[in-house]
Amino acid sequence: MHAVPATKNKRATRKVTCEECFFKKNMLCALDLAEPCATFRPHEAQLKPPPQLRFVFRQERRSRSAWAFPTAQEQAALHA
């Protein structure tokens, strides 16, 4: 059994350039660097904002609460 060298076992990673960046292609990049920066995003990704949550109205709640404070007249009658 022969050992395979580590360099042949790894996949060849393709080096990316700024010209392939989403921001550079859409003229959103203000940097002039020799290599891609930390914000590199591939142009093929077609960046989209996350979907917005939909606003849903709740059903109308009961018009009367199960419990309420007694009115001023009811309180006066209790303490009279």
mmCIF file of the N, C-alpha and C atoms, coordinates in Angstrom:
data_MODEL
# 
_entry.id   MODEL 
# 
loop_
_atom_site.group_PDB 
_atom_site.id 
_atom_site.type_symbol 
_atom_site.label_atom_id 
_atom_site.label_alt_id 
_atom_site.label_comp_id 
_atom_site.label_asym_id 
_atom_site.label_entity_id 
_atom_site.label_seq_id 
_atom_site.pdbx_PDB_ins_code 
_atom_site.Cartn_x 
_atom_site.Cartn_y 
_atom_site.Cartn_z 
_atom_site.occupancy 
_atom_site.B_iso_or_equiv 
_atom_site.pdbx_formal_charge 
_atom_site.auth_seq_id 
_atom_site.auth_comp_id 
_atom_site.auth_asym_id 
_atom_site.auth_atom_id 
_atom_site.pdbx_PDB_model_num 
ATOM 1   N N  . MET A 1 1  ? 0.841   -1.177 0.000   1.00 0.00 ? 1  MET A N  1 
ATOM 2   C CA . MET A 1 1  ? 0.000   0.000  0.000   1.00 0.00 ? 1  MET A CA 1 
ATOM 3   C C  . MET A 1 1  ? 0.886   1.240  0.000   1.00 0.00 ? 1  MET A C  1 
ATOM 4   N N  . HIS A 1 2  ? 0.586   2.175  -0.872  1.00 0.00 ? 2  HIS A N  1 
ATOM 5   C CA . HIS A 1 2  ? 1.398   3.381  -1.011  1.00 0.00 ? 2  HIS A CA 1 
ATOM 6   C C  . HIS A 1 2  ? 0.677   4.576  -0.382  1.00 0.00 ? 2  HIS A C  1 
ATOM 7   N N  . ALA A 1 3  ? 1.435   5.409  0.260   1.00 0.00 ? 3  ALA A N  1 
ATOM 8   C CA . ALA A 1 3  ? 0.880   6.630  0.857   1.00 0.00 ? 3  ALA A CA 1 
ATOM 9   C C  . ALA A 1 3  ? 0.763   7.702  -0.222  1.00 0.00 ? 3  ALA A C  1 
ATOM 10  N N  . VAL A 1 4  ? -0.363  8.396  -0.226  1.00 0.00 ? 4  VAL A N  1 
ATOM 11  C CA . VAL A 1 4  ? -0.586  9.468  -1.185  1.00 0.00 ? 4  VAL A CA 1 
ATOM 12  C C  . VAL A 1 4  ? -0.111  10.769 -0.565  1.00 0.00 ? 4  VAL A C  1 
ATOM 13  N N  . PRO A 1 5  ? 0.718   11.527 -1.269  1.00 0.00 ? 5  PRO A N  1 
ATOM 14  C CA . PRO A 1 5  ? 1.181   12.803 -0.722  1.00 0.00 ? 5  PRO A CA 1 
ATOM 15  C C  . PRO A 1 5  ? -0.003  13.738 -0.449  1.00 0.00 ? 5  PRO A C  1 
ATOM 16  N N  . ALA A 1 6  ? 0.108   14.535 0.606   1.00 0.00 ? 6  ALA A N  1 
ATOM 17  C CA . ALA A 1 6  ? -0.967  15.424 1.033   1.00 0.00 ? 6  ALA A CA 1 
ATOM 18  C C  . ALA A 1 6  ? -1.315  16.460 -0.035  1.00 0.00 ? 6  ALA A C  1 
ATOM 19  N N  . THR A 1 7  ? -0.350  16.887 -0.819  1.00 0.00 ? 7  THR A N  1 
ATOM 20  C CA . THR A 1 7  ? -0.619  17.907 -1.829  1.00 0.00 ? 7  THR A CA 1 
ATOM 21  C C  . THR A 1 7  ? -1.499  17.372 -2.948  1.00 0.00 ? 7  THR A C  1 
ATOM 22  N N  . LYS A 1 8  ? -1.404  16.109 -3.257  1.00 0.00 ? 8  LYS A N  1 
ATOM 23  C CA . LYS A 1 8  ? -2.241  15.543 -4.325  1.00 0.00 ? 8  LYS A CA 1 
ATOM 24  C C  . LYS A 1 8  ? -3.627  15.178 -3.814  1.00 0.00 ? 8  LYS A C  1 
ATOM 25  N N  . ASN A 1 9  ? -3.764  14.978 -2.520  1.00 0.00 ? 9  ASN A N  1 
ATOM 26  C CA . ASN A 1 9  ? -5.033  14.568 -1.942  1.00 0.00 ? 9  ASN A CA 1 
ATOM 27  C C  . ASN A 1 9  ? -5.983  15.752 -1.776  1.00 0.00 ? 9  ASN A C  1 
ATOM 28  N N  . LYS A 1 10 ? -5.458  16.952 -1.633  1.00 0.00 ? 10 LYS A N  1 
ATOM 29  C CA . LYS A 1 10 ? -6.284  18.150 -1.447  1.00 0.00 ? 10 LYS A CA 1 
ATOM 30  C C  . LYS A 1 10 ? -6.849  18.608 -2.784  1.00 0.00 ? 10 LYS A C  1 
ATOM 31  N N  . ARG A 1 11 ? -8.010  19.209 -2.705  1.00 0.00 ? 11 ARG A N  1 
ATOM 32  C CA . ARG A 1 11 ? -8.584  19.805 -3.911  1.00 0.00 ? 11 ARG A CA 1 
ATOM 33  C C  . ARG A 1 11 ? -7.831  21.083 -4.244  1.00 0.00 ? 11 ARG A C  1 
ATOM 34  N N  . ALA A 1 12 ? -7.686  21.329 -5.512  1.00 0.00 ? 12 ALA A N  1 
ATOM 35  C CA . ALA A 1 12 ? -7.029  22.562 -5.937  1.00 0.00 ? 12 ALA A CA 1 
ATOM 36  C C  . ALA A 1 12 ? -8.013  23.710 -5.763  1.00 0.00 ? 12 ALA A C  1 
ATOM 37  N N  . THR A 1 13 ? -7.658  24.686 -4.933  1.00 0.00 ? 13 THR A N  1 
ATOM 38  C CA . THR A 1 13 ? -8.533  25.836 -4.728  1.00 0.00 ? 13 THR A CA 1 
ATOM 39  C C  . THR A 1 13 ? -8.177  26.912 -5.739  1.00 0.00 ? 13 THR A C  1 
ATOM 40  N N  . ARG A 1 14 ? -9.191  27.437 -6.370  1.00 0.00 ? 14 ARG A N  1 
ATOM 41  C CA . ARG A 1 14 ? -8.998  28.464 -7.376  1.00 0.00 ? 14 ARG A CA 1 
ATOM 42  C C  . ARG A 1 14 ? -8.842  29.806 -6.679  1.00 0.00 ? 14 ARG A C  1 
ATOM 43  N N  . LYS A 1 15 ? -7.860  30.573 -7.091  1.00 0.00 ? 15 LYS A N  1 
ATOM 44  C CA . LYS A 1 15 ? -7.612  31.880 -6.491  1.00 0.00 ? 15 LYS A CA 1 
ATOM 45  C C  . LYS A 1 15 ? -8.614  32.877 -7.056  1.00 0.00 ? 15 LYS A C  1 
ATOM 46  N N  . VAL A 1 16 ? -9.279  33.603 -6.163  1.00 0.00 ? 16 VAL A N  1 
ATOM 47  C CA . VAL A 1 16 ? -10.278 34.581 -6.591  1.00 0.00 ? 16 VAL A CA 1 
ATOM 48  C C  . VAL A 1 16 ? -9.623  35.938 -6.778  1.00 0.00 ? 16 VAL A C  1 
ATOM 49  N N  . THR A 1 17 ? -10.255 36.746 -7.595  1.00 0.00 ? 17 THR A N  1 
ATOM 50  C CA . THR A 1 17 ? -9.740  38.101 -7.840  1.00 0.00 ? 17 THR A CA 1 
ATOM 51  C C  . THR A 1 17 ? -10.848 39.111 -7.562  1.00 0.00 ? 17 THR A C  1 
ATOM 52  N N  . CYS A 1 18 ? -10.451 40.354 -7.419  1.00 0.00 ? 18 CYS A N  1 
ATOM 53  C CA . CYS A 1 18 ? -11.427 41.419 -7.179  1.00 0.00 ? 18 CYS A CA 1 
ATOM 54  C C  . CYS A 1 18 ? -12.386 41.562 -8.363  1.00 0.00 ? 18 CYS A C  1 
ATOM 55  N N  . GLU A 1 19 ? -11.930 41.215 -9.552  1.00 0.00 ? 19 GLU A N  1 
ATOM 56  C CA . GLU A 1 19 ? -12.777 41.352 -10.739 1.00 0.00 ? 19 GLU A CA 1 
ATOM 57  C C  . GLU A 1 19 ? -13.972 40.414 -10.697 1.00 0.00 ? 19 GLU A C  1 
ATOM 58  N N  . GLU A 1 20 ? -13.934 39.391 -9.856  1.00 0.00 ? 20 GLU A N  1 
ATOM 59  C CA . GLU A 1 20 ? -15.035 38.432 -9.730  1.00 0.00 ? 20 GLU A CA 1 
ATOM 60  C C  . GLU A 1 20 ? -15.974 38.791 -8.576  1.00 0.00 ? 20 GLU A C  1 
ATOM 61  N N  . CYS A 1 21 ? -15.671 39.864 -7.875  1.00 0.00 ? 21 CYS A N  1 
ATOM 62  C CA . CYS A 1 21 ? -16.438 40.234 -6.681  1.00 0.00 ? 21 CYS A CA 1 
ATOM 63  C C  . CYS A 1 21 ? -17.744 40.943 -7.059  1.00 0.00 ? 21 CYS A C  1 
ATOM 64  N N  . PHE A 1 22 ? -18.799 40.635 -6.328  1.00 0.00 ? 22 PHE A N  1 
ATOM 65  C CA . PHE A 1 22 ? -20.111 41.258 -6.529  1.00 0.00 ? 22 PHE A CA 1 
ATOM 66  C C  . PHE A 1 22 ? -20.008 42.775 -6.427  1.00 0.00 ? 22 PHE A C  1 
ATOM 67  N N  . PHE A 1 23 ? -19.295 43.260 -5.418  1.00 0.00 ? 23 PHE A N  1 
ATOM 68  C CA . PHE A 1 23 ? -19.207 44.700 -5.176  1.00 0.00 ? 23 PHE A CA 1 
ATOM 69  C C  . PHE A 1 23 ? -18.424 45.407 -6.284  1.00 0.00 ? 23 PHE A C  1 
ATOM 70  N N  . LYS A 1 24 ? -17.354 44.779 -6.770  1.00 0.00 ? 24 LYS A N  1 
ATOM 71  C CA . LYS A 1 24 ? -16.550 45.378 -7.848  1.00 0.00 ? 24 LYS A CA 1 
ATOM 72  C C  . LYS A 1 24 ? -17.353 45.419 -9.148  1.00 0.00 ? 24 LYS A C  1 
ATOM 73  N N  . LYS A 1 25 ? -18.060 44.339 -9.464  1.00 0.00 ? 25 LYS A N  1 
ATOM 74  C CA . LYS A 1 25 ? -18.827 44.284 -10.714 1.00 0.00 ? 25 LYS A CA 1 
ATOM 75  C C  . LYS A 1 25 ? -19.990 45.273 -10.717 1.00 0.00 ? 25 LYS A C  1 
ATOM 76  N N  . ASN A 1 26 ? -20.516 45.599 -9.553  1.00 0.00 ? 26 ASN A N  1 
ATOM 77  C CA . ASN A 1 26 ? -21.632 46.537 -9.464  1.00 0.00 ? 26 ASN A CA 1 
ATOM 78  C C  . ASN A 1 26 ? -21.179 47.936 -9.050  1.00 0.00 ? 26 ASN A C  1 
ATOM 79  N N  . MET A 1 27 ? -19.888 48.184 -9.155  1.00 0.00 ? 27 MET A N  1 
ATOM 80  C CA . MET A 1 27 ? -19.271 49.474 -8.841  1.00 0.00 ? 27 MET A CA 1 
ATOM 81  C C  . MET A 1 27 ? -19.625 49.951 -7.437  1.00 0.00 ? 27 MET A C  1 
ATOM 82  N N  . LEU A 1 28 ? -19.610 49.023 -6.482  1.00 0.00 ? 28 LEU A N  1 
ATOM 83  C CA . LEU A 1 28 ? -19.888 49.352 -5.087  1.00 0.00 ? 28 LEU A CA 1 
ATOM 84  C C  . LEU A 1 28 ? -18.637 49.307 -4.226  1.00 0.00 ? 28 LEU A C  1 
ATOM 85  N N  . CYS A 1 29 ? -17.510 48.949 -4.818  1.00 0.00 ? 29 CYS A N  1 
ATOM 86  C CA . CYS A 1 29 ? -16.263 48.825 -4.075  1.00 0.00 ? 29 CYS A CA 1 
ATOM 87  C C  . CYS A 1 29 ? -15.461 50.119 -4.174  1.00 0.00 ? 29 CYS A C  1 
ATOM 88  N N  . ALA A 1 30 ? -14.978 50.594 -3.028  1.00 0.00 ? 30 ALA A N  1 
ATOM 89  C CA . ALA A 1 30 ? -14.180 51.818 -3.007  1.00 0.00 ? 30 ALA A CA 1 
ATOM 90  C C  . ALA A 1 30 ? -12.712 51.518 -2.724  1.00 0.00 ? 30 ALA A C  1 
ATOM 91  N N  . LEU A 1 31 ? -12.369 50.233 -2.652  1.00 0.00 ? 31 LEU A N  1 
ATOM 92  C CA . LEU A 1 31 ? -11.002 49.847 -2.314  1.00 0.00 ? 31 LEU A CA 1 
ATOM 93  C C  . LEU A 1 31 ? -10.183 49.598 -3.560  1.00 0.00 ? 31 LEU A C  1 
ATOM 94  N N  . ASP A 1 32 ? -8.893  49.869 -3.462  1.00 0.00 ? 32 ASP A N  1 
ATOM 95  C CA . ASP A 1 32 ? -7.969  49.589 -4.556  1.00 0.00 ? 32 ASP A CA 1 
ATOM 96  C C  . ASP A 1 32 ? -6.866  48.712 -3.978  1.00 0.00 ? 32 ASP A C  1 
ATOM 97  N N  . LEU A 1 33 ? -7.137  47.414 -3.891  1.00 0.00 ? 33 LEU A N  1 
ATOM 98  C CA . LEU A 1 33 ? -6.213  46.470 -3.275  1.00 0.00 ? 33 LEU A CA 1 
ATOM 99  C C  . LEU A 1 33 ? -5.657  45.508 -4.314  1.00 0.00 ? 33 LEU A C  1 
ATOM 100 N N  . ALA A 1 34 ? -4.537  44.894 -3.975  1.00 0.00 ? 34 ALA A N  1 
ATOM 101 C CA . ALA A 1 34 ? -3.914  43.927 -4.870  1.00 0.00 ? 34 ALA A CA 1 
ATOM 102 C C  . ALA A 1 34 ? -4.583  42.556 -4.790  1.00 0.00 ? 34 ALA A C  1 
ATOM 103 N N  . GLU A 1 35 ? -5.292  42.294 -3.707  1.00 0.00 ? 35 GLU A N  1 
ATOM 104 C CA . GLU A 1 35 ? -5.950  40.994 -3.530  1.00 0.00 ? 35 GLU A CA 1 
ATOM 105 C C  . GLU A 1 35 ? -7.349  41.218 -2.960  1.00 0.00 ? 35 GLU A C  1 
ATOM 106 N N  . PRO A 1 36 ? -8.224  40.230 -3.076  1.00 0.00 ? 36 PRO A N  1 
ATOM 107 C CA . PRO A 1 36 ? -9.591  40.403 -2.546  1.00 0.00 ? 36 PRO A CA 1 
ATOM 108 C C  . PRO A 1 36 ? -9.590  40.686 -1.048  1.00 0.00 ? 36 PRO A C  1 
ATOM 109 N N  . CYS A 1 37 ? -10.529 41.527 -0.627  1.00 0.00 ? 37 CYS A N  1 
ATOM 110 C CA . CYS A 1 37 ? -10.613 41.899 0.785   1.00 0.00 ? 37 CYS A CA 1 
ATOM 111 C C  . CYS A 1 37 ? -11.511 40.912 1.538   1.00 0.00 ? 37 CYS A C  1 
ATOM 112 N N  . ALA A 1 38 ? -11.710 41.162 2.815   1.00 0.00 ? 38 ALA A N  1 
ATOM 113 C CA . ALA A 1 38 ? -12.497 40.263 3.667   1.00 0.00 ? 38 ALA A CA 1 
ATOM 114 C C  . ALA A 1 38 ? -13.984 40.275 3.304   1.00 0.00 ? 38 ALA A C  1 
ATOM 115 N N  . THR A 1 39 ? -14.444 41.295 2.589   1.00 0.00 ? 39 THR A N  1 
ATOM 116 C CA . THR A 1 39 ? -15.857 41.360 2.226   1.00 0.00 ? 39 THR A CA 1 
ATOM 117 C C  . THR A 1 39 ? -16.146 40.770 0.853   1.00 0.00 ? 39 THR A C  1 
ATOM 118 N N  . PHE A 1 40 ? -15.199 40.051 0.269   1.00 0.00 ? 40 PHE A N  1 
ATOM 119 C CA . PHE A 1 40 ? -15.388 39.446 -1.055  1.00 0.00 ? 40 PHE A CA 1 
ATOM 120 C C  . PHE A 1 40 ? -16.620 38.561 -1.075  1.00 0.00 ? 40 PHE A C  1 
ATOM 121 N N  . ARG A 1 41 ? -17.465 38.779 -2.074  1.00 0.00 ? 41 ARG A N  1 
ATOM 122 C CA . ARG A 1 41 ? -18.625 37.924 -2.310  1.00 0.00 ? 41 ARG A CA 1 
ATOM 123 C C  . ARG A 1 41 ? -18.629 37.581 -3.791  1.00 0.00 ? 41 ARG A C  1 
ATOM 124 N N  . PRO A 1 42 ? -18.792 36.303 -4.140  1.00 0.00 ? 42 PRO A N  1 
ATOM 125 C CA . PRO A 1 42 ? -18.795 35.953 -5.566  1.00 0.00 ? 42 PRO A CA 1 
ATOM 126 C C  . PRO A 1 42 ? -19.990 36.589 -6.276  1.00 0.00 ? 42 PRO A C  1 
ATOM 127 N N  . HIS A 1 43 ? -19.751 37.044 -7.489  1.00 0.00 ? 43 HIS A N  1 
ATOM 128 C CA . HIS A 1 43 ? -20.816 37.710 -8.234  1.00 0.00 ? 43 HIS A CA 1 
ATOM 129 C C  . HIS A 1 43 ? -21.960 36.748 -8.551  1.00 0.00 ? 43 HIS A C  1 
ATOM 130 N N  . GLU A 1 44 ? -21.669 35.476 -8.705  1.00 0.00 ? 44 GLU A N  1 
ATOM 131 C CA . GLU A 1 44 ? -22.694 34.499 -9.047  1.00 0.00 ? 44 GLU A CA 1 
ATOM 132 C C  . GLU A 1 44 ? -23.718 34.340 -7.928  1.00 0.00 ? 44 GLU A C  1 
ATOM 133 N N  . ALA A 1 45 ? -23.366 34.730 -6.718  1.00 0.00 ? 45 ALA A N  1 
ATOM 134 C CA . ALA A 1 45 ? -24.266 34.545 -5.584  1.00 0.00 ? 45 ALA A CA 1 
ATOM 135 C C  . ALA A 1 45 ? -25.523 35.395 -5.709  1.00 0.00 ? 45 ALA A C  1 
ATOM 136 N N  . GLN A 1 46 ? -25.465 36.476 -6.502  1.00 0.00 ? 46 GLN A N  1 
ATOM 137 C CA . GLN A 1 46 ? -26.603 37.379 -6.665  1.00 0.00 ? 46 GLN A CA 1 
ATOM 138 C C  . GLN A 1 46 ? -27.192 37.722 -5.299  1.00 0.00 ? 46 GLN A C  1 
ATOM 139 N N  . LEU A 1 47 ? -26.459 38.507 -4.550  1.00 0.00 ? 47 LEU A N  1 
ATOM 140 C CA . LEU A 1 47 ? -26.867 38.864 -3.192  1.00 0.00 ? 47 LEU A CA 1 
ATOM 141 C C  . LEU A 1 47 ? -28.252 39.498 -3.182  1.00 0.00 ? 47 LEU A C  1 
ATOM 142 N N  . LYS A 1 48 ? -29.083 39.029 -2.284  1.00 0.00 ? 48 LYS A N  1 
ATOM 143 C CA . LYS A 1 48 ? -30.437 39.554 -2.143  1.00 0.00 ? 48 LYS A CA 1 
ATOM 144 C C  . LYS A 1 48 ? -30.695 39.810 -0.665  1.00 0.00 ? 48 LYS A C  1 
ATOM 145 N N  . PRO A 1 49 ? -31.470 40.833 -0.356  1.00 0.00 ? 49 PRO A N  1 
ATOM 146 C CA . PRO A 1 49 ? -31.793 41.047 1.060   1.00 0.00 ? 49 PRO A CA 1 
ATOM 147 C C  . PRO A 1 49 ? -32.691 39.923 1.548   1.00 0.00 ? 49 PRO A C  1 
ATOM 148 N N  . PRO A 1 50 ? -32.672 39.648 2.850   1.00 0.00 ? 50 PRO A N  1 
ATOM 149 C CA . PRO A 1 50 ? -33.549 38.596 3.370   1.00 0.00 ? 50 PRO A CA 1 
ATOM 150 C C  . PRO A 1 50 ? -35.011 38.997 3.193   1.00 0.00 ? 50 PRO A C  1 
ATOM 151 N N  . PRO A 1 51 ? -35.901 38.026 3.048   1.00 0.00 ? 51 PRO A N  1 
ATOM 152 C CA . PRO A 1 51 ? -37.311 38.381 2.874   1.00 0.00 ? 51 PRO A CA 1 
ATOM 153 C C  . PRO A 1 51 ? -37.859 39.087 4.107   1.00 0.00 ? 51 PRO A C  1 
ATOM 154 N N  . GLN A 1 52 ? -38.719 40.051 3.868   1.00 0.00 ? 52 GLN A N  1 
ATOM 155 C CA . GLN A 1 52 ? -39.326 40.809 4.955   1.00 0.00 ? 52 GLN A CA 1 
ATOM 156 C C  . GLN A 1 52 ? -40.430 39.986 5.603   1.00 0.00 ? 52 GLN A C  1 
ATOM 157 N N  . LEU A 1 53 ? -40.603 40.168 6.904   1.00 0.00 ? 53 LEU A N  1 
ATOM 158 C CA . LEU A 1 53 ? -41.707 39.517 7.586   1.00 0.00 ? 53 LEU A CA 1 
ATOM 159 C C  . LEU A 1 53 ? -43.014 40.178 7.157   1.00 0.00 ? 53 LEU A C  1 
ATOM 160 N N  . ARG A 1 54 ? -44.047 39.388 7.047   1.00 0.00 ? 54 ARG A N  1 
ATOM 161 C CA . ARG A 1 54 ? -45.349 39.931 6.664   1.00 0.00 ? 54 ARG A CA 1 
ATOM 162 C C  . ARG A 1 54 ? -46.112 40.356 7.907   1.00 0.00 ? 54 ARG A C  1 
ATOM 163 N N  . PHE A 1 55 ? -46.763 41.507 7.812   1.00 0.00 ? 55 PHE A N  1 
ATOM 164 C CA . PHE A 1 55 ? -47.546 42.008 8.936   1.00 0.00 ? 55 PHE A CA 1 
ATOM 165 C C  . PHE A 1 55 ? -48.936 41.394 8.852   1.00 0.00 ? 55 PHE A C  1 
ATOM 166 N N  . VAL A 1 56 ? -49.327 40.714 9.910   1.00 0.00 ? 56 VAL A N  1 
ATOM 167 C CA . VAL A 1 56 ? -50.637 40.064 9.942   1.00 0.00 ? 56 VAL A CA 1 
ATOM 168 C C  . VAL A 1 56 ? -51.430 40.653 11.101  1.00 0.00 ? 56 VAL A C  1 
ATOM 169 N N  . PHE A 1 57 ? -52.633 41.131 10.810  1.00 0.00 ? 57 PHE A N  1 
ATOM 170 C CA . PHE A 1 57 ? -53.479 41.680 11.860  1.00 0.00 ? 57 PHE A CA 1 
ATOM 171 C C  . PHE A 1 57 ? -54.048 40.543 12.688  1.00 0.00 ? 57 PHE A C  1 
ATOM 172 N N  . ARG A 1 58 ? -54.081 40.746 13.991  1.00 0.00 ? 58 ARG A N  1 
ATOM 173 C CA . ARG A 1 58 ? -54.675 39.745 14.868  1.00 0.00 ? 58 ARG A CA 1 
ATOM 174 C C  . ARG A 1 58 ? -56.187 39.878 14.842  1.00 0.00 ? 58 ARG A C  1 
ATOM 175 N N  . GLN A 1 59 ? -56.838 38.812 15.236  1.00 0.00 ? 59 GLN A N  1 
ATOM 176 C CA . GLN A 1 59 ? -58.291 38.860 15.341  1.00 0.00 ? 59 GLN A CA 1 
ATOM 177 C C  . GLN A 1 59 ? -58.679 39.828 16.460  1.00 0.00 ? 59 GLN A C  1 
ATOM 178 N N  . GLU A 1 60 ? -59.822 40.448 16.318  1.00 0.00 ? 60 GLU A N  1 
ATOM 179 C CA . GLU A 1 60 ? -60.298 41.385 17.333  1.00 0.00 ? 60 GLU A CA 1 
ATOM 180 C C  . GLU A 1 60 ? -60.496 40.644 18.649  1.00 0.00 ? 60 GLU A C  1 
ATOM 181 N N  . ARG A 1 61 ? -59.975 41.216 19.712  1.00 0.00 ? 61 ARG A N  1 
ATOM 182 C CA . ARG A 1 61 ? -60.105 40.580 21.021  1.00 0.00 ? 61 ARG A CA 1 
ATOM 183 C C  . ARG A 1 61 ? -61.459 40.898 21.624  1.00 0.00 ? 61 ARG A C  1 
ATOM 184 N N  . ARG A 1 62 ? -61.752 40.218 22.722  1.00 0.00 ? 62 ARG A N  1 
ATOM 185 C CA . ARG A 1 62 ? -63.024 40.465 23.401  1.00 0.00 ? 62 ARG A CA 1 
ATOM 186 C C  . ARG A 1 62 ? -63.125 41.931 23.796  1.00 0.00 ? 62 ARG A C  1 
ATOM 187 N N  . SER A 1 63 ? -64.313 42.481 23.710  1.00 0.00 ? 63 SER A N  1 
ATOM 188 C CA . SER A 1 63 ? -64.486 43.886 24.060  1.00 0.00 ? 63 SER A CA 1 
ATOM 189 C C  . SER A 1 63 ? -64.538 44.094 25.574  1.00 0.00 ? 63 SER A C  1 
ATOM 190 N N  . ARG A 1 64 ? -64.854 43.052 26.325  1.00 0.00 ? 64 ARG A N  1 
ATOM 191 C CA . ARG A 1 64 ? -64.898 43.162 27.784  1.00 0.00 ? 64 ARG A CA 1 
ATOM 192 C C  . ARG A 1 64 ? -63.804 42.299 28.374  1.00 0.00 ? 64 ARG A C  1 
ATOM 193 N N  . SER A 1 65 ? -63.148 42.836 29.354  1.00 0.00 ? 65 SER A N  1 
ATOM 194 C CA . SER A 1 65 ? -62.125 42.047 30.027  1.00 0.00 ? 65 SER A CA 1 
ATOM 195 C C  . SER A 1 65 ? -62.788 41.141 31.061  1.00 0.00 ? 65 SER A C  1 
ATOM 196 N N  . ALA A 1 66 ? -62.075 40.111 31.456  1.00 0.00 ? 66 ALA A N  1 
ATOM 197 C CA . ALA A 1 66 ? -62.615 39.171 32.435  1.00 0.00 ? 66 ALA A CA 1 
ATOM 198 C C  . ALA A 1 66 ? -62.682 39.808 33.824  1.00 0.00 ? 66 ALA A C  1 
ATOM 199 N N  . TRP A 1 67 ? -61.818 40.781 34.069  1.00 0.00 ? 67 TRP A N  1 
ATOM 200 C CA . TRP A 1 67 ? -61.792 41.434 35.369  1.00 0.00 ? 67 TRP A CA 1 
ATOM 201 C C  . TRP A 1 67 ? -61.451 42.891 35.163  1.00 0.00 ? 67 TRP A C  1 
ATOM 202 N N  . ALA A 1 68 ? -62.083 43.777 35.937  1.00 0.00 ? 68 ALA A N  1 
ATOM 203 C CA . ALA A 1 68 ? -61.790 45.202 35.840  1.00 0.00 ? 68 ALA A CA 1 
ATOM 204 C C  . ALA A 1 68 ? -61.828 45.806 37.237  1.00 0.00 ? 68 ALA A C  1 
ATOM 205 N N  . PHE A 1 69 ? -61.140 46.924 37.421  1.00 0.00 ? 69 PHE A N  1 
ATOM 206 C CA . PHE A 1 69 ? -61.189 47.628 38.703  1.00 0.00 ? 69 PHE A CA 1 
ATOM 207 C C  . PHE A 1 69 ? -62.612 48.138 38.934  1.00 0.00 ? 69 PHE A C  1 
ATOM 208 N N  . PRO A 1 70 ? -63.071 48.126 40.169  1.00 0.00 ? 70 PRO A N  1 
ATOM 209 C CA . PRO A 1 70 ? -64.403 48.678 40.433  1.00 0.00 ? 70 PRO A CA 1 
ATOM 210 C C  . PRO A 1 70 ? -64.419 50.182 40.179  1.00 0.00 ? 70 PRO A C  1 
ATOM 211 N N  . THR A 1 71 ? -65.567 50.669 39.792  1.00 0.00 ? 71 THR A N  1 
ATOM 212 C CA . THR A 1 71 ? -65.707 52.109 39.542  1.00 0.00 ? 71 THR A CA 1 
ATOM 213 C C  . THR A 1 71 ? -65.637 52.857 40.867  1.00 0.00 ? 71 THR A C  1 
ATOM 214 N N  . ALA A 1 72 ? -65.545 54.165 40.807  1.00 0.00 ? 72 ALA A N  1 
ATOM 215 C CA . ALA A 1 72 ? -65.472 54.991 42.023  1.00 0.00 ? 72 ALA A CA 1 
ATOM 216 C C  . ALA A 1 72 ? -66.735 54.822 42.848  1.00 0.00 ? 72 ALA A C  1 
ATOM 217 N N  . GLN A 1 73 ? -67.887 54.741 42.211  1.00 0.00 ? 73 GLN A N  1 
ATOM 218 C CA . GLN A 1 73 ? -69.143 54.561 42.941  1.00 0.00 ? 73 GLN A CA 1 
ATOM 219 C C  . GLN A 1 73 ? -69.174 53.204 43.635  1.00 0.00 ? 73 GLN A C  1 
ATOM 220 N N  . GLU A 1 74 ? -68.696 52.141 42.986  1.00 0.00 ? 74 GLU A N  1 
ATOM 221 C CA . GLU A 1 74 ? -68.674 50.814 43.583  1.00 0.00 ? 74 GLU A CA 1 
ATOM 222 C C  . GLU A 1 74 ? -67.713 50.778 44.777  1.00 0.00 ? 74 GLU A C  1 
ATOM 223 N N  . GLN A 1 75 ? -66.595 51.436 44.676  1.00 0.00 ? 75 GLN A N  1 
ATOM 224 C CA . GLN A 1 75 ? -65.642 51.483 45.797  1.00 0.00 ? 75 GLN A CA 1 
ATOM 225 C C  . GLN A 1 75 ? -66.224 52.255 46.983  1.00 0.00 ? 75 GLN A C  1 
ATOM 226 N N  . ALA A 1 76 ? -66.907 53.366 46.692  1.00 0.00 ? 76 ALA A N  1 
ATOM 227 C CA . ALA A 1 76 ? -67.520 54.167 47.769  1.00 0.00 ? 76 ALA A CA 1 
ATOM 228 C C  . ALA A 1 76 ? -68.591 53.363 48.471  1.00 0.00 ? 76 ALA A C  1 
ATOM 229 N N  . ALA A 1 77 ? -69.348 52.577 47.709  1.00 0.00 ? 77 ALA A N  1 
ATOM 230 C CA . ALA A 1 77 ? -70.420 51.777 48.303  1.00 0.00 ? 77 ALA A CA 1 
ATOM 231 C C  . ALA A 1 77 ? -69.822 50.673 49.207  1.00 0.00 ? 77 ALA A C  1 
ATOM 232 N N  . LEU A 1 78 ? -68.667 50.141 48.847  1.00 0.00 ? 78 LEU A N  1 
ATOM 233 C CA . LEU A 1 78 ? -68.015 49.103 49.658  1.00 0.00 ? 78 LEU A CA 1 
ATOM 234 C C  . LEU A 1 78 ? -67.524 49.652 50.993  1.00 0.00 ? 78 LEU A C  1 
ATOM 235 N N  . HIS A 1 79 ? -67.055 50.892 51.005  1.00 0.00 ? 79 HIS A N  1 
ATOM 236 C CA . HIS A 1 79 ? -66.474 51.490 52.212  1.00 0.00 ? 79 HIS A CA 1 
ATOM 237 C C  . HIS A 1 79 ? -67.444 52.397 52.947  1.00 0.00 ? 79 HIS A C  1 
ATOM 238 N N  . ALA A 1 80 ? -68.694 52.469 52.565  1.00 0.00 ? 80 ALA A N  1 
ATOM 239 C CA . ALA A 1 80 ? -69.666 53.354 53.229  1.00 0.00 ? 80 ALA A CA 1 
ATOM 240 C C  . ALA A 1 80 ? -70.278 52.691 54.462  1.00 0.00 ? 80 ALA A C  1 
# 
